[in-house]
Amino acid sequence: MSQLSIRQVAKRFGEVVAVDRVDLEIESGEFVTLLGDSGCGKTTLLRIVAGFAAPDAGSVWRDGENVTDVAPVSRRMGFVFQSYALFPTKTVADNIGFALKVARQPRAEIEKRISELARLMEIERLLDRYPHELSGGQQQRVALARAMAINPGVLLLDEPLSALDARIRAKLREEIRAIVDRLGVTALYVTHDQDEALALSDRVAVMRAGRIEQIGTPAEIYHQPASRFVAAFIGTANLVDGHVGDGGIESGGRLWPARLPRTATRGALATAVYRPEHLSLASADDADFHGHVQAVTFLGSTVRLRVGLGASSSLIVDCPSLAAATSLQAGAPVALRVDRDRAAALLAGAAP
Amino acid sequence: MRHLSRRGPGWLLAAIVISLLGIFIAYPIGAILGESVVISGPMPLPRLKEVTTAALDLMPADRRQPAMERWVGSATERERLEALAAAFRLAGQEVRWNTKAAYSEQATTSAKALAELPPIDRATVEAEYPIAVVMLHKRVALAFQVKDKVTPVAFDELRNGAEYRHGLDHYLAVLDDPHLRRAAMNSLKLSTTATLLTVAIAFALAYGINRGGVPRPGLVRGLVLLPLVAPPVLIATATLMLFGRRGLITHSLLDQTFGLIDADVTNLYGFFGVIVAQTLSFVPAATIVLDNVLRKQDGRIEEAAAGLGAGRWTIFREVTLPLAWPGIKRALVLAFILSLTDFGNPLVLGRDTPVIAGILYDEMTAFRNTPLAAALCVWLLMPSLLLFLVLETIGRRRRYSTAEGTPPELPLPLSWRITLTGIAGIVALLVVAIYATMALGSVTRVWGVDWQMTLGHFIGGLDAGLGRTSDADLSVVWQTVEIAGIAGPLGGLLGILVAYVVDRVKPPGANLIAFLALTPAILPGIIFGIGYIVAFNLPFGIKALSLTGTGTILVLNILFSNLFVGVLAGRAALQRLDISVDEAAESLGAGLATRFLEVTLPMLRTAFMLGMLYVFVDGLTTLSSIIFLVSGDHKLASVAIYNHATSGEYGLAAAKSVVLLAFASAAMILIWLYERRSVRMPRRAGTEPASVVAGGRVELLEAGSR
């Protein structure tokens, strides 16, 4: 039995389908991320799980109990809002203690829980302050502490890092994961930032137009994209559309070597997916492609090349930052080889 | 030199703007303060006694006593009687005989009055009598006795019994004069009640509109805000026409048809009626303030509270209400200012309950006692200022702004929805009833008496067969449209020029310019109007510059009291436009004029339109600031409407209101069509022209008070 399960949930706003019959099972202690561009329905889905929005169809289950019509608080889920939604007129301590106060817990109990959470979040010194007197990162911790005050078991987070600047974001990202692990809660996390999703999650659900396009571990999502959309959405990829040929994809009078799915039939529409690291500089004899360097970008640990093949197509190639690659100049002829074990081919219209 | 030629034009513009604002905004306000401490004219009795006693003390003791005896003994009968009356007053006794009767008769009645006093009081009166004789009738002789010992000014004052000095006497009059004191108490009582009612109702409306408490929130908002573009005293007049002694509901329906009440006894005339009319008049403005606050609150905060287990009532008490506090505070102060300085409603509906604003109006129009009126103006600001300061100290450290967001998706309980819908329904119904009454009244021969249809009110009441009254026909309306039509474009243009100076030229003191332009938004109209009289009757003491009784003073007053709309709209537009665009134009060789015309002006077009529209519409409907400025040759429709309403000529008042409203609506629709055709702007609730113009004042007032 999953701890949290979403079954056939659908929601529309007027003509717009926000969530389209989504199914999702989440196990206890799992960290699952809903990843997608704005408008893909990820936040709406999260709000339905929390109980802030009612689904038009489908149901939400918590520990085997249907909670679709249950009030938000009775679902025992903590929610962290994108804007934090801290109470501006209450101190940090009163923000954290709000749920306990509303539940009429004894004063001493509340104090104890507040200081416990403050210690965990390392915000003990901020308890008397008002939210506007805190930095973005501090507000974030308070929001997290407030959500955890009632020991919710499930934590729902709606783009909690999007309002912070990049440096703090990376640091807090790790902290959130550490806190979630320490408390042993189940987390459902919404973001549009793929780095965040890949770094944090046990599983990532890539959403598009109200549907989950693919769900899997970060590695699966990256290396075995289920659709052309996922392949293009996650990381950088060279996508070559064509037809299934012998050991690859035929396109533009050329064969693009790729690992073909077992179901592939010759001539079917398909796309070859080359991540930049699937390509490498090779000697002329075992090269798959010959081309000319168009641009060289130094990225630190790697060097990114844009290699033109003939007039119309080009490939992005990442090479280890070695002398051979760094010394390349625009216009230099290069030979490329495809890593046949990793470069995959996707059949068009394949179900996610 | 290079530097000067670059900055020169901008600074010239700044200098012009500063002088205009200084002359037409700062000077009148300062003039009020100056005027309020001017004491001029005959001395009041206590003051006269003070001066006389001081002079007597200067005489050598041996000559004082015989002189007094001689003066008292030589008094004629008339002088003796007048002195006795004065002695009564000085002793704090009421004068109980008819002082207008023949002297022979007064001799008996006054002696009797004196005899009837208790012995102690009689002694006091008799003690005051000699000094009363001297100060009233022997002052000249006394003055020459002490001429060498006093200054020429003091000598003149004593001789004439009149003075010209500066003092706080007019301010103290409110505390001393029983009539003024009672009016002040009435004012405070009325304003407190009306303010609390107004804000409570407005909060219920704004809450219902923004939290799903009422069906069709857009429609409800529109209806509730409609009275913002109402001709003057429309609400008070309509209240009388519906609920007065000859009211449609009280008289025709409940009294004559059902015989349930006697409309002569049970009607809305009086204190209660004033409260109803004021509440209805100020609810729209307060609603805009609260609507803004509640609409912009991040709904996620209420959701967070719900998610943490708070019930609807707890959320309201712990989250919504505290977060709305800044809005509630502004609404309270706003309603309090409006109510305290409102004379239209009390004068139309509550003549029997004098309030300070009404007395101020009478002092200005009937007695031309500008110094007292000026002091009353300042008094009227005091309680509001005090209220503002007290409210400001509450919740200082907290921050109330939240991220702007969408409203929460939490449904309200059914009982809440029913209550809120009920309140909104009643207010909306009253608003509709008021406008319907106006429309109906404009085509009814004599409201409450003769229900025949007529168009006579539009052509001067000829058909109605009533006696001729002044301004019966519509010519005054055309004159109004002309004056507002001149003020509008000028106001719009000056508004964006001020904005340009403040945000682009940035001369030293730019903040002061912005503050000056905003002041009329915060000051009640009645004060700005009186300021114009005081300031421009004899500007800087130069007779040739006098603007009293001209059309120019009307245009100027309308223009400058509403200038702030164009300024704020212009500044908002300029702050959105990156200054580097202006700098880019400059680096490409554009001079100030080119930059303004080619780069900035197109950005400011909407601000110009808004400023112009606001000045125009307010020029059509405003009453308080211009009522003291109109003259025989230059009249405004709003004043005519007010006069019709106070003399019971409801048909004429309604007819003019209908025409004014038609012009205001036409202007708003024209601008709206123009704006819609030329720019594609994201539409959101509250950007309809009506609520922009109407809400402008309040919304901008908020900005100004921040």
Interface residues (C-beta under 8 A of the other chain):
Chain A: R47 A50 G51 F52 A53 A71 P72 V73 M77 G78 F79 F81 Q82 S83 A85 L86 F87 P88 T89 F98 A99 V102 A103 Y130 P131 H132 R146 A149 I150
Chain B: D298 R300 I301 E303 A304 A305 A306 G307 L308 G309 A310 G311 T314 E318 V319 P322 L323 W325 G395 R397 R398 R399 Y400 S401 T402 A403 G405 P408 E409 L410
